[in-house]
Every structure is written in structure tokens, then in C-alpha cells.
Amino acid sequence: MEEISVGATQPVILLTGCINPEGMTFTKLQNPETRRLQYIETINFYLDNTNNLIVFVENSGIDISEIFQNSAHRERLEVITFFGNSFDKRLGKGYGEMIILKHAFQHSRFIGTNNSICKITGRYKALNIKSILKTYEKYKCNVMVDLLCQLKYSDSRIFIADNTFFTDFLFSTIDLINDSEGYYLEHALNRAVLFSIMEGKYSYLPFKYKPRLKGQSGTDNLNYDYSFSYWFPLNIKQIIRFKVFSRKLEIKFSN
């Protein structure tokens, strides 16, 4: 299987984490030990299944870096932990995740030397991550994310974008996020994507392949474990959607 090389042209995989949510609103999965083990498992998955640099940023002050000290992949992993979970819990985990992203940009040496980020919610394994990254490298768009529900929100569990998308568009939406009032990170991300497109400087594509996710939702405790039989028809629809969308772009830029 083709390996993905490491370098400034390859996205850094940025995994967001909160081991101890401390009563965060709309977060049913509260057990810190369960969450800690899930993050460790997911980090190992990406270390074993990619060659990309990986940054794990955790915002409840629980450092798990010692777990990976003897890993053969430790040079590709950066673990950052900080105390960033003391905000009003009514704002929700999406607000906390945005704080994590901003902290990552301020403190990660990997992000500082690379041009793009593949952001993944830290307890989800994208089982087809190699295909997803390979497609992004082929098409070289500025933002790759699924815009859902007639462009009303975006899937924030996994998306890929240039570093400048985060700094120029996404981070400015943080004050809009308030889970208790029904404005989630997914809405903020969607807004940032649409504004970046409207400005005319950013190219956008949906994922060519449906992310095949495995992991437990912190919101409702549901287990996502997309079997091949469940995922395959969804993936066919995703491929068709991608081809239609990319074909429209080809026609637009050829005129």
C-alpha cells in the first residue's frame, strides 16, 4: 500500500481532545478514564496507519505524552496539554474545541512548519484516512469538507484546510458558538467555508470518499463503527457527488 510521505506539503493530522469534560453541556460521555484510553487508541491508529506528522492537543490539563515515549513513531507525534476548559460550560464542547484549535496554532511546532491541517475529533478513527489524504494531495484544494443539510452546517469531525483558512476565517467565528443557543461548531465551520469561497481566494471540494469513522460520540454516547456493508453505498453516493461537483468546477474554470 502506498505510503504518505512527511513534509511541508503534507497535512498535519491535528487531533483535538478533552479527557475530563467536567460536566460540559451536551456531553454524555463524561468518564475521564474511558476517554483517555480512547484517545490513546486513536493516536496509535494514526501513527500506525499514516506517515503524517500528528499533533494531539488536550484542554483539561491531563498529559498522556509519557505513553508514547517508547513509540517507534514518537518523532512524528507532538502532544500538547493545557488548562483551557474553565469557560462557561453552557457554551459547549464546540467552543472548547475552537479554543483547542487556536492553542494548537499558537504552540505547535509541527503546525508552524507545515501548510495544511487535517483536523479530526480526537476519539474518531477514519478507517480510510489514507484514501482521504491521497485525494486531498491530488486535487490541492484549499478546503476539503462536507457541507451538509443544504449548506446549513459542515461536518466538523474531519476536514482538511490550509493553515490560512483557520487564521483568516475559522477562528473569527469563535464568539458565535454557543451550544445552549443552538449554534454549534458545525455552523461556525460552515460559515467560515462559505465566506472563504465567496471571497474568491479559496477553492473548495467535498470529500471524494465518505469518511469511514469508528469511535464513540461524546455527545450522545453512540458508537460509530461503519461496517463495510453500511459504508459502501454511502461511499458510492459520495463519489458520485464529488464527480458532479468537480465537473462543475472544470466547466466553470474552462469558460
N, C-alpha and C positions, 0 to 999 in steps of 0.2 A: 504494500500500500504506500502511496506517495507520501513522503514526509513534508511538513511545512517548516521552512527554514525560519531562523530567528533573525530579526534585523529591523531597521527603522521603517521599512516598507510593510512589515507585518503587524497586524493589530495586536496590541497588548490585551490580554484577557483580564478584565477587571471584574473581580467577584466581590459583591457587596455582602456584608454580614452584620448581624446583631445577635450575639449569643444570649444575652439576657435582656429581653424586651421590657421587663419591669412594668407590666400592666399596660402596654401600648394598646390603644383602642383598635378594634377590629383585627386583633391578633389572637387567635385561639391557641396557637402553638406557643406556649409560654415556657416550657421546661428547658432551662439552660443547658443541662447535660445532653438532652436529646438533640438540641440544636447544635451544640458543639461537635458532637460526633458526626452529624450530617455535614457540617462544613468541612471537617477533616476528610470525610469520604469524597466529597465533591472536589476539593482541591487535588487530592490524589488522582481522581479521574482525569482532570485536565492535564496534570503533569504527565500521566501515563499515555494520554491519547492525543497530545499535541506537542509541538516543539516551540510553541509561542512563550514569550515572557508572560508571567502570571502575577497579578497583584491582588492580594486579598486584604480588604480594608474593613475593620470591625469597629463598631462605635460604642461598645459598652465596657471597654477597658479590660477585656479578657484576652490575654496574649497566648496564642497557640503556636507561636513560631518554633518553640523547642521541639514540637512533634516532628518537624521536618529537618532538624539539624543534621541527621544522618542520611537524608534522602539523596539519591544519586542525582536528583533534579534540583537540588537546593539553590544552585546558582541562577536558575530561571524563576525562582519564587521570591517575591517580596511580600512580607506580612507586616501590616501596619495596624496598630490598635490605638484607640484614643477614647476619651470620655466625651462623647457627643450625643448622649441620649437623655439629657436633662431638660429638653424643651417640653413645652406643654403637650402631654400625651394625646390630647384631643386632635392635634394636627395630624397624627397618624404616622405610620411607618413609611409612607411615600415621602413625607417631609424629611424624615430621618435618613432615608436613602439618598436624597438630594444632598444632605449635609455630608454624607459619606463620599459621594462623588466629588464634591468640592474639596474635601480634605485630601482625597487621593491626588487631585491635580496640584495641590499645594505642597505635598510631601513625598510623592513617589518619584524616585529617580528613574524608574523604567518609563513612566509616562512622559517625563521630561525629555527623554531622548528618542521618543517614537512619535509617529504622526497620526495614528488612529487607535481607537479603542473598541473592543468588543465587550460591551457591558453585559454581564449575566448576573441575575439574582443568585446569591452565593450557595443556595442549597439545591439548585437545579442542575442536573447533568443534561446537556444537549448531546444525545447519543450520536447524532450525525454532525457533530461540530466540525469535523474535517471537511465535509462537503460544503457546509455553510461558509467556512473561511476561504475555501478554494474558490467558490463563486464570487465572493467579495473581491478577492485578489484579481480575478479575471476581468470583472467589469469596472473596477476602480471608481465606483460612485462615492459621493461624499457622505451619504446617509443611506443605510440599508435597515429597514424596519418595516413591520407590518402595520399599516394603517387600517383600523377596524371600524365596524359599525358606521359605514358611510362617512368615514373620515372624522368621526367624533372623538376617538381616542386611539392610542397606539399601544402595542404590546410592549410593556417596559421590562418584561422578564429577560429578553435578549434583544439587543440591537447593536449595530456597528456604525461608527461615525468618525469623521475627522475630529481631532482634538479641538479645532476651532469651532465646531458645532456646539460643543459643550460650553466653551467660554463665551461665545458670541450670542448664543441663542438659548440653550437649555438652562443655564444657571440663573438667568434673569427671571425665570418663572417661579422661583422657589417660594416667594411670598404669596403666590396664588394657591398653593397646595394646602388643603385643609380637608382631611378625610371626613371629619364630622359634618362638614357642609357639602360633601359630595363632590369635591374637586380633588381628584387623585393625581398621582404622578403620571398615570397614563394620559390624563387630559393635558398636563403640562408638557409632556413629551410631544404629544400630537400638535400642540400649539407651536412648539419650537420647530418641529419639522415643517409645518405648513408655512411659517414665517420665513424659514431659511429658503424654501422653494420659491416663495413669492418674491424674495429679494433678487432672485435670478442668478445667484452665485454658486448655488449648491445643486448637485444632481442627486436624484433620489431613485431608489429601486426597492421593491418589496423583496423578501427572501425568495430565492428560486426554489428552495426546498423547505418544506414545513419543518420547523424545529421539532425534533422528536424528544420531548422533555421527560425527565424522570426525576421525581423529588416530591417532597411534601409541602403543600401550601401552608404558609404561616397564617394566612388569613382565616381559612376555614378547616384546616387540618386534612383536607382532601389529598390523597396520594395520586400524583400524576405519574403514570407508568405506561406510556403509549406503546402498546403491543404493535407488532408489525402489521397485523391484520386491521387494527384500528387506524394506525397512522398512514398506511399505504394509500387508501382512497383520498384522504385529506392531502397527501403529498402530490397526487396526480392533479388535483384541483389547483394546488399551489403552483405547480409547474406551468399549467395552462395559463393561470393568471399572470405569472411572471412573463411568459412569452408574449401575451397580448399587450402587457404594459410596455415591455422593452421594444416591441414592434412599433407601438405608437410613438415612442421616443425616436426611433430610427426615421420614421416618416417626418416627424417634426423637424429634426435637425438636417434632413436632406432637402427640405424645401427652402 
